[in-house]
Amino acid sequence: MAKLKLGTIPDDKPVKLTIELPATIHRDLVAYGNALGRETGQGVVEPAKLIGPMLVRFMATDRAFAKLRRTESPPQRPHSEKSASEKLT
């Protein structure tokens, strides 16, 4: 089996968003959740739990976005809170 880009999905405090996805993307998310569950041994991962980590991974590997973030002043936040890209390391 190929190594998936996502690993175990952390149980983090979520922020609720409502979005609409094309049915094809939802089917792919269901299939990805099944594959990830088999690979990590954590059981089937619901599509909604995949979207956040996928976005984190996408933004962390987007070079143009990283460059933009470096040129802008960092947002003010408490020291204990980590950004999405910091959580990947």
PDB file of N, CA, C and O in Angstrom:
ATOM      1  N   MET A   1       0.841  -1.182   0.000  1.00  0.00           N
ATOM      2  CA  MET A   1       0.000   0.000   0.000  1.00  0.00           C
ATOM      3  C   MET A   1       0.885   1.244   0.000  1.00  0.00           C
ATOM      4  O   MET A   1       1.918   1.281   0.669  1.00  0.00           O
ATOM      5  N   ALA A   2       0.479   2.236  -0.739  1.00  0.00           N
ATOM      6  CA  ALA A   2       1.221   3.499  -0.811  1.00  0.00           C
ATOM      7  C   ALA A   2       1.090   4.269   0.495  1.00  0.00           C
ATOM      8  O   ALA A   2       0.071   4.183   1.179  1.00  0.00           O
ATOM      9  N   LYS A   3       2.114   5.009   0.827  1.00  0.00           N
ATOM     10  CA  LYS A   3       2.110   5.846   2.036  1.00  0.00           C
ATOM     11  C   LYS A   3       1.259   7.078   1.781  1.00  0.00           C
ATOM     12  O   LYS A   3       1.542   7.837   0.855  1.00  0.00           O
ATOM     13  N   LEU A   4       0.226   7.292   2.579  1.00  0.00           N
ATOM     14  CA  LEU A   4      -0.640   8.456   2.438  1.00  0.00           C
ATOM     15  C   LEU A   4       0.037   9.689   3.018  1.00  0.00           C
ATOM     16  O   LEU A   4       0.892   9.575   3.897  1.00  0.00           O
ATOM     17  N   LYS A   5      -0.341  10.863   2.531  1.00  0.00           N
ATOM     18  CA  LYS A   5       0.263  12.111   3.006  1.00  0.00           C
ATOM     19  C   LYS A   5      -0.175  12.465   4.427  1.00  0.00           C
ATOM     20  O   LYS A   5       0.558  13.145   5.146  1.00  0.00           O
ATOM     21  N   LEU A   6      -1.351  12.016   4.835  1.00  0.00           N
ATOM     22  CA  LEU A   6      -1.828  12.303   6.187  1.00  0.00           C
ATOM     23  C   LEU A   6      -1.499  11.138   7.107  1.00  0.00           C
ATOM     24  O   LEU A   6      -1.480   9.978   6.696  1.00  0.00           O
ATOM     25  N   GLY A   7      -1.245  11.479   8.352  1.00  0.00           N
ATOM     26  CA  GLY A   7      -1.034  10.461   9.369  1.00  0.00           C
ATOM     27  C   GLY A   7      -2.245  10.415  10.281  1.00  0.00           C
ATOM     28  O   GLY A   7      -3.353  10.744   9.859  1.00  0.00           O
ATOM     29  N   THR A   8      -2.047  10.016  11.505  1.00  0.00           N
ATOM     30  CA  THR A   8      -3.128   9.963  12.481  1.00  0.00           C
ATOM     31  C   THR A   8      -3.742  11.342  12.646  1.00  0.00           C
ATOM     32  O   THR A   8      -3.029  12.340  12.745  1.00  0.00           O
ATOM     33  N   ILE A   9      -5.070  11.396  12.675  1.00  0.00           N
ATOM     34  CA  ILE A   9      -5.788  12.660  12.813  1.00  0.00           C
ATOM     35  C   ILE A   9      -5.854  13.016  14.298  1.00  0.00           C
ATOM     36  O   ILE A   9      -6.416  12.255  15.086  1.00  0.00           O
ATOM     37  N   PRO A  10      -5.282  14.173  14.697  1.00  0.00           N
ATOM     38  CA  PRO A  10      -5.312  14.552  16.118  1.00  0.00           C
ATOM     39  C   PRO A  10      -6.724  14.940  16.550  1.00  0.00           C
ATOM     40  O   PRO A  10      -7.513  15.454  15.758  1.00  0.00           O
ATOM     41  N   ASP A  11      -7.021  14.687  17.807  1.00  0.00           N
ATOM     42  CA  ASP A  11      -8.311  15.075  18.374  1.00  0.00           C
ATOM     43  C   ASP A  11      -8.135  16.475  18.949  1.00  0.00           C
ATOM     44  O   ASP A  11      -7.701  16.630  20.090  1.00  0.00           O
ATOM     45  N   ASP A  12      -8.469  17.489  18.163  1.00  0.00           N
ATOM     46  CA  ASP A  12      -8.244  18.881  18.513  1.00  0.00           C
ATOM     47  C   ASP A  12      -9.582  19.589  18.654  1.00  0.00           C
ATOM     48  O   ASP A  12     -10.583  19.131  18.103  1.00  0.00           O
ATOM     49  N   LYS A  13      -9.614  20.689  19.379  1.00  0.00           N
ATOM     50  CA  LYS A  13     -10.851  21.457  19.539  1.00  0.00           C
ATOM     51  C   LYS A  13     -11.211  22.082  18.190  1.00  0.00           C
ATOM     52  O   LYS A  13     -10.464  22.913  17.675  1.00  0.00           O
ATOM     53  N   PRO A  14     -12.345  21.689  17.617  1.00  0.00           N
ATOM     54  CA  PRO A  14     -12.704  22.174  16.281  1.00  0.00           C
ATOM     55  C   PRO A  14     -13.415  23.526  16.288  1.00  0.00           C
ATOM     56  O   PRO A  14     -13.959  23.967  17.301  1.00  0.00           O
ATOM     57  N   VAL A  15     -13.390  24.156  15.133  1.00  0.00           N
ATOM     58  CA  VAL A  15     -14.184  25.348  14.856  1.00  0.00           C
ATOM     59  C   VAL A  15     -15.198  24.909  13.815  1.00  0.00           C
ATOM     60  O   VAL A  15     -14.819  24.336  12.794  1.00  0.00           O
ATOM     61  N   LYS A  16     -16.462  25.161  14.045  1.00  0.00           N
ATOM     62  CA  LYS A  16     -17.522  24.678  13.170  1.00  0.00           C
ATOM     63  C   LYS A  16     -17.633  25.531  11.911  1.00  0.00           C
ATOM     64  O   LYS A  16     -17.755  26.753  11.992  1.00  0.00           O
ATOM     65  N   LEU A  17     -17.590  24.880  10.742  1.00  0.00           N
ATOM     66  CA  LEU A  17     -17.808  25.516   9.453  1.00  0.00           C
ATOM     67  C   LEU A  17     -18.838  24.701   8.690  1.00  0.00           C
ATOM     68  O   LEU A  17     -18.915  23.482   8.841  1.00  0.00           O
ATOM     69  N   THR A  18     -19.617  25.370   7.883  1.00  0.00           N
ATOM     70  CA  THR A  18     -20.560  24.681   7.013  1.00  0.00           C
ATOM     71  C   THR A  18     -20.144  24.949   5.577  1.00  0.00           C
ATOM     72  O   THR A  18     -20.057  26.102   5.156  1.00  0.00           O
ATOM     73  N   ILE A  19     -19.888  23.881   4.822  1.00  0.00           N
ATOM     74  CA  ILE A  19     -19.463  24.033   3.437  1.00  0.00           C
ATOM     75  C   ILE A  19     -20.250  23.065   2.553  1.00  0.00           C
ATOM     76  O   ILE A  19     -20.823  22.087   3.033  1.00  0.00           O
ATOM     77  N   GLU A  20     -20.265  23.355   1.274  1.00  0.00           N
ATOM     78  CA  GLU A  20     -20.838  22.449   0.297  1.00  0.00           C
ATOM     79  C   GLU A  20     -19.715  21.928  -0.583  1.00  0.00           C
ATOM     80  O   GLU A  20     -18.877  22.695  -1.058  1.00  0.00           O
ATOM     81  N   LEU A  21     -19.705  20.620  -0.796  1.00  0.00           N
ATOM     82  CA  LEU A  21     -18.692  19.984  -1.632  1.00  0.00           C
ATOM     83  C   LEU A  21     -19.385  19.250  -2.775  1.00  0.00           C
ATOM     84  O   LEU A  21     -20.503  18.761  -2.614  1.00  0.00           O
ATOM     85  N   PRO A  22     -18.733  19.174  -3.915  1.00  0.00           N
ATOM     86  CA  PRO A  22     -19.265  18.324  -4.980  1.00  0.00           C
ATOM     87  C   PRO A  22     -19.306  16.870  -4.506  1.00  0.00           C
ATOM     88  O   PRO A  22     -18.473  16.457  -3.700  1.00  0.00           O
ATOM     89  N   ALA A  23     -20.250  16.112  -4.991  1.00  0.00           N
ATOM     90  CA  ALA A  23     -20.410  14.715  -4.581  1.00  0.00           C
ATOM     91  C   ALA A  23     -19.153  13.903  -4.862  1.00  0.00           C
ATOM     92  O   ALA A  23     -18.815  13.001  -4.096  1.00  0.00           O
ATOM     93  N   THR A  24     -18.460  14.212  -5.948  1.00  0.00           N
ATOM     94  CA  THR A  24     -17.241  13.458  -6.277  1.00  0.00           C
ATOM     95  C   THR A  24     -16.164  13.651  -5.218  1.00  0.00           C
ATOM     96  O   THR A  24     -15.451  12.708  -4.875  1.00  0.00           O
ATOM     97  N   ILE A  25     -16.044  14.870  -4.700  1.00  0.00           N
ATOM     98  CA  ILE A  25     -15.055  15.129  -3.644  1.00  0.00           C
ATOM     99  C   ILE A  25     -15.449  14.399  -2.375  1.00  0.00           C
ATOM    100  O   ILE A  25     -14.590  13.839  -1.693  1.00  0.00           O
ATOM    101  N   HIS A  26     -16.735  14.393  -2.043  1.00  0.00           N
ATOM    102  CA  HIS A  26     -17.202  13.677  -0.852  1.00  0.00           C
ATOM    103  C   HIS A  26     -16.900  12.187  -0.977  1.00  0.00           C
ATOM    104  O   HIS A  26     -16.435  11.572  -0.017  1.00  0.00           O
ATOM    105  N   ARG A  27     -17.155  11.602  -2.135  1.00  0.00           N
ATOM    106  CA  ARG A  27     -16.854  10.180  -2.338  1.00  0.00           C
ATOM    107  C   ARG A  27     -15.358   9.923  -2.181  1.00  0.00           C
ATOM    108  O   ARG A  27     -14.957   8.924  -1.585  1.00  0.00           O
ATOM    109  N   ASP A  28     -14.537  10.821  -2.711  1.00  0.00           N
ATOM    110  CA  ASP A  28     -13.090  10.666  -2.562  1.00  0.00           C
ATOM    111  C   ASP A  28     -12.660  10.797  -1.108  1.00  0.00           C
ATOM    112  O   ASP A  28     -11.765  10.081  -0.658  1.00  0.00           O
ATOM    113  N   LEU A  29     -13.285  11.701  -0.376  1.00  0.00           N
ATOM    114  CA  LEU A  29     -12.961  11.848   1.049  1.00  0.00           C
ATOM    115  C   LEU A  29     -13.342  10.588   1.825  1.00  0.00           C
ATOM    116  O   LEU A  29     -12.604  10.159   2.711  1.00  0.00           O
ATOM    117  N   VAL A  30     -14.482   9.999   1.498  1.00  0.00           N
ATOM    118  CA  VAL A  30     -14.897   8.750   2.152  1.00  0.00           C
ATOM    119  C   VAL A  30     -13.878   7.653   1.862  1.00  0.00           C
ATOM    120  O   VAL A  30     -13.464   6.932   2.770  1.00  0.00           O
ATOM    121  N   ALA A  31     -13.474   7.528   0.602  1.00  0.00           N
ATOM    122  CA  ALA A  31     -12.480   6.514   0.227  1.00  0.00           C
ATOM    123  C   ALA A  31     -11.147   6.777   0.925  1.00  0.00           C
ATOM    124  O   ALA A  31     -10.498   5.841   1.392  1.00  0.00           O
ATOM    125  N   TYR A  32     -10.732   8.049   1.002  1.00  0.00           N
ATOM    126  CA  TYR A  32      -9.472   8.399   1.664  1.00  0.00           C
ATOM    127  C   TYR A  32      -9.571   8.059   3.151  1.00  0.00           C
ATOM    128  O   TYR A  32      -8.632   7.506   3.724  1.00  0.00           O
ATOM    129  N   GLY A  33     -10.694   8.382   3.772  1.00  0.00           N
ATOM    130  CA  GLY A  33     -10.879   8.078   5.188  1.00  0.00           C
ATOM    131  C   GLY A  33     -10.802   6.587   5.469  1.00  0.00           C
ATOM    132  O   GLY A  33     -10.258   6.170   6.492  1.00  0.00           O
ATOM    133  N   ASN A  34     -11.343   5.786   4.565  1.00  0.00           N
ATOM    134  CA  ASN A  34     -11.261   4.333   4.720  1.00  0.00           C
ATOM    135  C   ASN A  34      -9.814   3.863   4.597  1.00  0.00           C
ATOM    136  O   ASN A  34      -9.342   3.059   5.401  1.00  0.00           O
ATOM    137  N   ALA A  35      -9.115   4.373   3.583  1.00  0.00           N
ATOM    138  CA  ALA A  35      -7.708   3.986   3.377  1.00  0.00           C
ATOM    139  C   ALA A  35      -6.837   4.438   4.541  1.00  0.00           C
ATOM    140  O   ALA A  35      -5.981   3.686   5.008  1.00  0.00           O
ATOM    141  N   LEU A  36      -7.052   5.659   5.010  1.00  0.00           N
ATOM    142  CA  LEU A  36      -6.263   6.176   6.129  1.00  0.00           C
ATOM    143  C   LEU A  36      -6.529   5.365   7.396  1.00  0.00           C
ATOM    144  O   LEU A  36      -5.605   5.058   8.149  1.00  0.00           O
ATOM    145  N   GLY A  37      -7.778   5.024   7.622  1.00  0.00           N
ATOM    146  CA  GLY A  37      -8.118   4.206   8.781  1.00  0.00           C
ATOM    147  C   GLY A  37      -7.424   2.864   8.762  1.00  0.00           C
ATOM    148  O   GLY A  37      -6.936   2.398   9.792  1.00  0.00           O
ATOM    149  N   ARG A  38      -7.375   2.230   7.584  1.00  0.00           N
ATOM    150  CA  ARG A  38      -6.673   0.942   7.465  1.00  0.00           C
ATOM    151  C   ARG A  38      -5.173   1.117   7.694  1.00  0.00           C
ATOM    152  O   ARG A  38      -4.542   0.303   8.368  1.00  0.00           O
ATOM    153  N   GLU A  39      -4.607   2.189   7.126  1.00  0.00           N
ATOM    154  CA  GLU A  39      -3.158   2.403   7.220  1.00  0.00           C
ATOM    155  C   GLU A  39      -2.713   2.747   8.635  1.00  0.00           C
ATOM    156  O   GLU A  39      -1.660   2.290   9.079  1.00  0.00           O
ATOM    157  N   THR A  40      -3.499   3.546   9.347  1.00  0.00           N
ATOM    158  CA  THR A  40      -3.102   3.992  10.677  1.00  0.00           C
ATOM    159  C   THR A  40      -3.661   3.127  11.797  1.00  0.00           C
ATOM    160  O   THR A  40      -3.232   3.240  12.945  1.00  0.00           O
ATOM    161  N   GLY A  41      -4.613   2.265  11.468  1.00  0.00           N
ATOM    162  CA  GLY A  41      -5.220   1.408  12.484  1.00  0.00           C
ATOM    163  C   GLY A  41      -6.185   2.133  13.399  1.00  0.00           C
ATOM    164  O   GLY A  41      -6.528   1.610  14.459  1.00  0.00           O
ATOM    165  N   GLN A  42      -6.636   3.330  13.020  1.00  0.00           N
ATOM    166  CA  GLN A  42      -7.549   4.077  13.878  1.00  0.00           C
ATOM    167  C   GLN A  42      -9.006   3.924  13.447  1.00  0.00           C
ATOM    168  O   GLN A  42      -9.867   4.640  13.958  1.00  0.00           O
ATOM    169  N   GLY A  43      -9.300   3.036  12.547  1.00  0.00           N
ATOM    170  CA  GLY A  43     -10.666   2.840  12.074  1.00  0.00           C
ATOM    171  C   GLY A  43     -11.013   3.879  11.020  1.00  0.00           C
ATOM    172  O   GLY A  43     -10.196   4.732  10.671  1.00  0.00           O
ATOM    173  N   VAL A  44     -12.236   3.792  10.523  1.00  0.00           N
ATOM    174  CA  VAL A  44     -12.687   4.701   9.466  1.00  0.00           C
ATOM    175  C   VAL A  44     -12.654   6.140   9.970  1.00  0.00           C
ATOM    176  O   VAL A  44     -13.142   6.435  11.062  1.00  0.00           O
ATOM    177  N   VAL A  45     -12.074   7.033   9.167  1.00  0.00           N
ATOM    178  CA  VAL A  45     -12.006   8.453   9.516  1.00  0.00           C
ATOM    179  C   VAL A  45     -13.091   9.171   8.725  1.00  0.00           C
ATOM    180  O   VAL A  45     -13.134   9.083   7.498  1.00  0.00           O
ATOM    181  N   GLU A  46     -13.967   9.879   9.428  1.00  0.00           N
ATOM    182  CA  GLU A  46     -15.060  10.601   8.783  1.00  0.00           C
ATOM    183  C   GLU A  46     -14.518  11.706   7.880  1.00  0.00           C
ATOM    184  O   GLU A  46     -13.505  12.324   8.209  1.00  0.00           O
ATOM    185  N   PRO A  47     -15.173  11.965   6.748  1.00  0.00           N
ATOM    186  CA  PRO A  47     -14.722  13.006   5.819  1.00  0.00           C
ATOM    187  C   PRO A  47     -14.500  14.365   6.474  1.00  0.00           C
ATOM    188  O   PRO A  47     -13.525  15.046   6.156  1.00  0.00           O
ATOM    189  N   ALA A  48     -15.373  14.765   7.371  1.00  0.00           N
ATOM    190  CA  ALA A  48     -15.234  16.077   8.016  1.00  0.00           C
ATOM    191  C   ALA A  48     -13.930  16.187   8.806  1.00  0.00           C
ATOM    192  O   ALA A  48     -13.372  17.277   8.928  1.00  0.00           O
ATOM    193  N   LYS A  49     -13.440  15.064   9.342  1.00  0.00           N
ATOM    194  CA  LYS A  49     -12.192  15.074  10.116  1.00  0.00           C
ATOM    195  C   LYS A  49     -10.960  15.169   9.215  1.00  0.00           C
ATOM    196  O   LYS A  49      -9.874  15.501   9.689  1.00  0.00           O
ATOM    197  N   LEU A  50     -11.117  14.882   7.930  1.00  0.00           N
ATOM    198  CA  LEU A  50     -10.000  14.912   6.992  1.00  0.00           C
ATOM    199  C   LEU A  50      -9.717  16.306   6.452  1.00  0.00           C
ATOM    200  O   LEU A  50      -8.568  16.637   6.156  1.00  0.00           O
ATOM    201  N   ILE A  51     -10.739  17.113   6.325  1.00  0.00           N
ATOM    202  CA  ILE A  51     -10.615  18.387   5.620  1.00  0.00           C
ATOM    203  C   ILE A  51      -9.596  19.306   6.283  1.00  0.00           C
ATOM    204  O   ILE A  51      -8.751  19.875   5.593  1.00  0.00           O
ATOM    205  N   GLY A  52      -9.654  19.462   7.587  1.00  0.00           N
ATOM    206  CA  GLY A  52      -8.706  20.329   8.300  1.00  0.00           C
ATOM    207  C   GLY A  52      -7.264  19.915   8.092  1.00  0.00           C
ATOM    208  O   GLY A  52      -6.451  20.731   7.658  1.00  0.00           O
ATOM    209  N   PRO A  53      -6.915  18.640   8.398  1.00  0.00           N
ATOM    210  CA  PRO A  53      -5.531  18.209   8.190  1.00  0.00           C
ATOM    211  C   PRO A  53      -5.083  18.305   6.730  1.00  0.00           C
ATOM    212  O   PRO A  53      -3.914  18.583   6.459  1.00  0.00           O
ATOM    213  N   MET A  54      -5.998  18.079   5.796  1.00  0.00           N
ATOM    214  CA  MET A  54      -5.643  18.211   4.378  1.00  0.00           C
ATOM    215  C   MET A  54      -5.320  19.661   4.037  1.00  0.00           C
ATOM    216  O   MET A  54      -4.369  19.933   3.304  1.00  0.00           O
ATOM    217  N   LEU A  55      -6.103  20.582   4.564  1.00  0.00           N
ATOM    218  CA  LEU A  55      -5.837  22.002   4.322  1.00  0.00           C
ATOM    219  C   LEU A  55      -4.527  22.433   4.972  1.00  0.00           C
ATOM    220  O   LEU A  55      -3.766  23.202   4.387  1.00  0.00           O
ATOM    221  N   VAL A  56      -4.266  21.944   6.170  1.00  0.00           N
ATOM    222  CA  VAL A  56      -3.004  22.252   6.849  1.00  0.00           C
ATOM    223  C   VAL A  56      -1.832  21.775   6.000  1.00  0.00           C
ATOM    224  O   VAL A  56      -0.864  22.508   5.793  1.00  0.00           O
ATOM    225  N   ARG A  57      -1.927  20.554   5.514  1.00  0.00           N
ATOM    226  CA  ARG A  57      -0.856  19.982   4.687  1.00  0.00           C
ATOM    227  C   ARG A  57      -0.676  20.780   3.400  1.00  0.00           C
ATOM    228  O   ARG A  57       0.447  21.076   2.990  1.00  0.00           O
ATOM    229  N   PHE A  58      -1.792  21.122   2.773  1.00  0.00           N
ATOM    230  CA  PHE A  58      -1.745  21.887   1.537  1.00  0.00           C
ATOM    231  C   PHE A  58      -1.064  23.235   1.756  1.00  0.00           C
ATOM    232  O   PHE A  58      -0.165  23.605   1.002  1.00  0.00           O
ATOM    233  N   MET A  59      -1.492  23.975   2.793  1.00  0.00           N
ATOM    234  CA  MET A  59      -0.917  25.300   3.042  1.00  0.00           C
ATOM    235  C   MET A  59       0.542  25.205   3.463  1.00  0.00           C
ATOM    236  O   MET A  59       1.344  26.073   3.117  1.00  0.00           O
ATOM    237  N   ALA A  60       0.895  24.159   4.205  1.00  0.00           N
ATOM    238  CA  ALA A  60       2.282  24.005   4.654  1.00  0.00           C
ATOM    239  C   ALA A  60       3.231  23.704   3.502  1.00  0.00           C
ATOM    240  O   ALA A  60       4.427  23.977   3.606  1.00  0.00           O
ATOM    241  N   THR A  61       2.727  23.151   2.412  1.00  0.00           N
ATOM    242  CA  THR A  61       3.589  22.813   1.281  1.00  0.00           C
ATOM    243  C   THR A  61       3.447  23.790   0.120  1.00  0.00           C
ATOM    244  O   THR A  61       4.044  23.579  -0.936  1.00  0.00           O
ATOM    245  N   ASP A  62       2.676  24.845   0.293  1.00  0.00           N
ATOM    246  CA  ASP A  62       2.500  25.855  -0.754  1.00  0.00           C
ATOM    247  C   ASP A  62       3.592  26.917  -0.585  1.00  0.00           C
ATOM    248  O   ASP A  62       3.530  27.744   0.325  1.00  0.00           O
ATOM    249  N   ARG A  63       4.583  26.881  -1.466  1.00  0.00           N
ATOM    250  CA  ARG A  63       5.740  27.775  -1.322  1.00  0.00           C
ATOM    251  C   ARG A  63       5.370  29.246  -1.427  1.00  0.00           C
ATOM    252  O   ARG A  63       5.916  30.075  -0.700  1.00  0.00           O
ATOM    253  N   ALA A  64       4.447  29.579  -2.325  1.00  0.00           N
ATOM    254  CA  ALA A  64       4.040  30.978  -2.476  1.00  0.00           C
ATOM    255  C   ALA A  64       3.356  31.473  -1.201  1.00  0.00           C
ATOM    256  O   ALA A  64       3.565  32.611  -0.781  1.00  0.00           O
ATOM    257  N   PHE A  65       2.542  30.620  -0.594  1.00  0.00           N
ATOM    258  CA  PHE A  65       1.873  31.001   0.647  1.00  0.00           C
ATOM    259  C   PHE A  65       2.888  31.163   1.775  1.00  0.00           C
ATOM    260  O   PHE A  65       2.787  32.099   2.568  1.00  0.00           O
ATOM    261  N   ALA A  66       3.865  30.259   1.854  1.00  0.00           N
ATOM    262  CA  ALA A  66       4.894  30.358   2.890  1.00  0.00           C
ATOM    263  C   ALA A  66       5.684  31.655   2.741  1.00  0.00           C
ATOM    264  O   ALA A  66       5.984  32.321   3.731  1.00  0.00           O
ATOM    265  N   LYS A  67       6.018  32.010   1.507  1.00  0.00           N
ATOM    266  CA  LYS A  67       6.746  33.253   1.259  1.00  0.00           C
ATOM    267  C   LYS A  67       5.911  34.458   1.676  1.00  0.00           C
ATOM    268  O   LYS A  67       6.425  35.394   2.288  1.00  0.00           O
ATOM    269  N   LEU A  68       4.638  34.433   1.348  1.00  0.00           N
ATOM    270  CA  LEU A  68       3.727  35.509   1.733  1.00  0.00           C
ATOM    271  C   LEU A  68       3.657  35.635   3.251  1.00  0.00           C
ATOM    272  O   LEU A  68       3.684  36.743   3.787  1.00  0.00           O
ATOM    273  N   ARG A  69       3.567  34.505   3.939  1.00  0.00           N
ATOM    274  CA  ARG A  69       3.496  34.518   5.407  1.00  0.00           C
ATOM    275  C   ARG A  69       4.768  35.094   6.018  1.00  0.00           C
ATOM    276  O   ARG A  69       4.705  35.801   7.023  1.00  0.00           O
ATOM    277  N   ARG A  70       5.930  34.797   5.417  1.00  0.00           N
ATOM    278  CA  ARG A  70       7.195  35.314   5.945  1.00  0.00           C
ATOM    279  C   ARG A  70       7.309  36.820   5.755  1.00  0.00           C
ATOM    280  O   ARG A  70       7.901  37.504   6.590  1.00  0.00           O
ATOM    281  N   THR A  71       6.752  37.344   4.673  1.00  0.00           N
ATOM    282  CA  THR A  71       6.878  38.779   4.394  1.00  0.00           C
ATOM    283  C   THR A  71       5.887  39.619   5.184  1.00  0.00           C
ATOM    284  O   THR A  71       6.123  40.807   5.406  1.00  0.00           O
ATOM    285  N   GLU A  72       4.787  39.022   5.608  1.00  0.00           N
ATOM    286  CA  GLU A  72       3.814  39.748   6.420  1.00  0.00           C
ATOM    287  C   GLU A  72       4.216  39.667   7.886  1.00  0.00           C
ATOM    288  O   GLU A  72       4.932  38.754   8.296  1.00  0.00           O
ATOM    289  N   SER A  73       3.750  40.628   8.665  1.00  0.00           N
ATOM    290  CA  SER A  73       4.044  40.556  10.098  1.00  0.00           C
ATOM    291  C   SER A  73       3.220  39.434  10.709  1.00  0.00           C
ATOM    292  O   SER A  73       2.062  39.243  10.338  1.00  0.00           O
ATOM    293  N   PRO A  74       3.805  38.688  11.642  1.00  0.00           N
ATOM    294  CA  PRO A  74       3.076  37.572  12.245  1.00  0.00           C
ATOM    295  C   PRO A  74       1.889  38.068  13.067  1.00  0.00           C
ATOM    296  O   PRO A  74       1.978  39.118  13.702  1.00  0.00           O
ATOM    297  N   PRO A  75       0.777  37.326  13.064  1.00  0.00           N
ATOM    298  CA  PRO A  75      -0.380  37.718  13.866  1.00  0.00           C
ATOM    299  C   PRO A  75      -0.070  37.596  15.352  1.00  0.00           C
ATOM    300  O   PRO A  75       0.728  36.750  15.755  1.00  0.00           O
ATOM    301  N   GLN A  76      -0.686  38.417  16.147  1.00  0.00           N
ATOM    302  CA  GLN A  76      -0.506  38.356  17.595  1.00  0.00           C
ATOM    303  C   GLN A  76      -1.354  37.227  18.135  1.00  0.00           C
ATOM    304  O   GLN A  76      -2.565  37.191  17.912  1.00  0.00           O
ATOM    305  N   ARG A  77      -0.718  36.293  18.852  1.00  0.00           N
ATOM    306  CA  ARG A  77      -1.436  35.179  19.456  1.00  0.00           C
ATOM    307  C   ARG A  77      -0.689  34.746  20.706  1.00  0.00           C
ATOM    308  O   ARG A  77       0.501  35.028  20.847  1.00  0.00           O
ATOM    309  N   PRO A  78      -1.377  34.063  21.616  1.00  0.00           N
ATOM    310  CA  PRO A  78      -0.701  33.586  22.821  1.00  0.00           C
ATOM    311  C   PRO A  78       0.440  32.638  22.468  1.00  0.00           C
ATOM    312  O   PRO A  78       0.374  31.942  21.455  1.00  0.00           O
ATOM    313  N   HIS A  79       1.477  32.603  23.289  1.00  0.00           N
ATOM    314  CA  HIS A  79       2.651  31.782  23.022  1.00  0.00           C
ATOM    315  C   HIS A  79       2.330  30.301  23.009  1.00  0.00           C
ATOM    316  O   HIS A  79       3.027  29.538  22.341  1.00  0.00           O
ATOM    317  N   SER A  80       1.291  29.859  23.731  1.00  0.00           N
ATOM    318  CA  SER A  80       0.989  28.441  23.805  1.00  0.00           C
ATOM    319  C   SER A  80       0.267  27.942  22.548  1.00  0.00           C
ATOM    320  O   SER A  80       0.218  26.735  22.314  1.00  0.00           O
ATOM    321  N   GLU A  81      -0.288  28.834  21.746  1.00  0.00           N
ATOM    322  CA  GLU A  81      -1.009  28.434  20.550  1.00  0.00           C
ATOM    323  C   GLU A  81      -0.060  28.313  19.368  1.00  0.00           C
ATOM    324  O   GLU A  81       0.702  29.241  19.100  1.00  0.00           O
ATOM    325  N   LYS A  82      -0.088  27.189  18.654  1.00  0.00           N
ATOM    326  CA  LYS A  82       0.769  26.979  17.504  1.00  0.00           C
ATOM    327  C   LYS A  82      -0.037  27.138  16.234  1.00  0.00           C
ATOM    328  O   LYS A  82      -1.218  26.792  16.193  1.00  0.00           O
ATOM    329  N   SER A  83       0.598  27.664  15.192  1.00  0.00           N
ATOM    330  CA  SER A  83      -0.060  27.769  13.893  1.00  0.00           C
ATOM    331  C   SER A  83      -0.144  26.376  13.273  1.00  0.00           C
ATOM    332  O   SER A  83       0.494  25.436  13.746  1.00  0.00           O
ATOM    333  N   ALA A  84      -0.931  26.257  12.220  1.00  0.00           N
ATOM    334  CA  ALA A  84      -1.107  24.971  11.548  1.00  0.00           C
ATOM    335  C   ALA A  84       0.214  24.440  11.024  1.00  0.00           C
ATOM    336  O   ALA A  84       0.478  23.241  11.122  1.00  0.00           O
ATOM    337  N   SER A  85       1.057  25.315  10.464  1.00  0.00           N
ATOM    338  CA  SER A  85       2.321  24.830   9.924  1.00  0.00           C
ATOM    339  C   SER A  85       3.296  24.426  11.027  1.00  0.00           C
ATOM    340  O   SER A  85       4.111  23.527  10.820  1.00  0.00           O
ATOM    341  N   GLU A  86       3.232  25.065  12.188  1.00  0.00           N
ATOM    342  CA  GLU A  86       4.105  24.704  13.295  1.00  0.00           C
ATOM    343  C   GLU A  86       3.747  23.335  13.849  1.00  0.00           C
ATOM    344  O   GLU A  86       4.616  22.633  14.368  1.00  0.00           O
ATOM    345  N   LYS A  87       2.459  22.936  13.745  1.00  0.00           N
ATOM    346  CA  LYS A  87       2.027  21.645  14.273  1.00  0.00           C
ATOM    347  C   LYS A  87       2.545  20.484  13.429  1.00  0.00           C
ATOM    348  O   LYS A  87       2.594  19.350  13.906  1.00  0.00           O
ATOM    349  N   LEU A  88       2.932  20.750  12.184  1.00  0.00           N
ATOM    350  CA  LEU A  88       3.430  19.696  11.316  1.00  0.00           C
ATOM    351  C   LEU A  88       4.833  19.253  11.675  1.00  0.00           C
ATOM    352  O   LEU A  88       5.227  18.133  11.351  1.00  0.00           O
ATOM    353  N   THR A  89       5.591  20.104  12.335  1.00  0.00           N
ATOM    354  CA  THR A  89       6.981  19.780  12.607  1.00  0.00           C
ATOM    355  C   THR A  89       7.132  19.039  13.907  1.00  0.00           C
ATOM    356  O   THR A  89       8.247  18.686  14.292  1.00  0.00           O
TER     357      THR A  89
END
